[in-house]
Amino acid sequence: MTAGTAPRRRAGQGRTPWLIAPLAAVAVAYVALPFAALLQRAPWTDLDDLVGQPVVTDALRLSITTALAATAVSLVIGVPLAWVLARGHLPGRSATRALITLPMVLPPVVGGAALLFAFGRRGLLGGPVYESTGLLLPYSVWGVVAANTFVAMPFLVLTVESGLRAADQRYEDAAATLGASRWTILRRVTLPHAGPSIVAGAVLCWARALGEFGATVTFAGNLQGRTQTMPLAVFLALESDRDAAIALSLVLMAVSLAVLLPLRDRWLTG
Amino acid sequence: MLLADIHLDLGHLHLEIGLRVDDGEVVALLGPNGAGKTTALRAVAGLHPIDDGRIELDGAVLDDPAADTFVPTSKRPIGVVFQDYLLFPRLSALDNVAFGLRARGRTRAQARAEAQRWLVRLGLDELAGARPRTLSGGQAQRVALARALATEPRLLLLDEPLAALDAGTRLRVRTELRRHLATFHGARLLVTHDPVDALVLADRLVILEEGRMTQTGTPAEVTARPGSRYVAQLVGVNLLHGRATGERTVRLDSGAELTVADPLPGPEVAVAIRPQAIALHAHQPDGSPRNTWTATVDDLEADRDRVRVTLGHRVPVTAEITPAALAELDLAAGAPVWASVKAVDLTVYER
């Protein structure tokens, strides 16, 4: 009898507390149900034709490329910013962090409007640039990239910053004693150690950019083939052609899952 | 040769150290945790600039705040074996050793070939492709040593090189380390809180307590004549302070008097007594020992085949006796006992 109780108690310690499992199930159901409804309403028979429409293929190509471009821009300027936030000794770091987090909190429409006032034809920076070069950011593909970057970069910056903070800086000391320059240390020690957080940050950034709506529509408009990304196309289609809207949504879901699923276990979890 | 005059204000600790390590010499900086040992080592490596003083290696000034001279870590000819070794986890053992050579401008092929020779020299050639996390503590330490030596530094610093090892492998690795250290011809500075590591590995000890050097000397000198209670405790020797009251009589701070064999060296003296030299008796002993006193037993502690008896009252010392002697004496905490020590067993030196 005593021999039987010991393993049972051991198994019991590993069990989930009783309220946790049902609540977690509610959370899963809450997220899964809308997607199930979407699948249930999907016009499966006409799906091929719907997805083949130029409005869908244009929007899909634009969404994927602009999200990638926004991620690339965010990596180039966001990783250095993360380094400064994590390691720099500059005054006003907290204020900078709050500022960079602002686009995550504000409605994207506000961001889009702010972008217009900065980079629009009569904007703070956009005005002089337009007058001297004729270049205009809004209502162009680059406007979409700009709007995406504005909204999505904070996800990358905050993720990489926490990754850099968690890294053991003594490895950098060790590299310095071996004669490595600051640049070598950054390239061969710091960045490899922060690698998982950079990948995770880039994926989050890309996913956020892919779904961006408010800032894009405000700053870049809704021109098919130029600035009409998937979310914009879905919104427009909902008014006119519900089946097309569902088809667009399914494509967006498939693309997102195809990226998130393989990365999830490897990079996004501890 | 390293000459380091280090003044550093750490807020909670003020570090003041004057160190000299000659080529071919192994100096151990020994002290309790928080004494400032690792900070001193980091200052020498350039990882912690000093506030005041001067650090000089082979005549070249590395750090001199008054002259506004500071050579950055990467430009100092100093190899460091860190506590926990800090091998780069994503690089193989070979690439860890090659890292410093690469950083100093060798091509990848040159660096690897040279690193391979270092691995062979330290008996690690079979582990060249191994990742650090698959190495045992002793192996990791040797890779760290190879990595530090590969850049051919003029000075080798070791921060608690044995602290990461379990007790079972420590003895063997310590012996190995001693052998490998002997093949390096520059100056070597070792930081440890373990007296055994210091005694086995070092030619000279520097005792650091609360940021200050309290004693320096060869292991034999330090163990025979501990300069502070910390050192006495570390090497397991009783240390008593007193004043000369006759040519061969010392009055302890507690008021008890001890008679020593030779004339006293000065008015203020320290007396070191090995615990094994103190005999315990159930009744007043007769015969030769001139130093006899009654004591109370404060504590009893078994240590393998010996029993350490802490005595209170008048002469606060610890005696070491056999379990058989303990049984014969029928000792218990609080019990009275007679203690004696021969005059020739007292080491007396000036404070």
Interface residues (C-beta under 8 A of the other chain):
Chain A: D168 R170 Y171 D173 A174 A175 A176 T177 L178 G179 A180 S181 T184 R188 V189 P192
Chain B: R42 A45 G46 L47 P72 T73 S74 K75 R76 I78 G79 V80 F82 D84 L86 F88 R90 F99 G100 A103 R104 R147 A148 T151
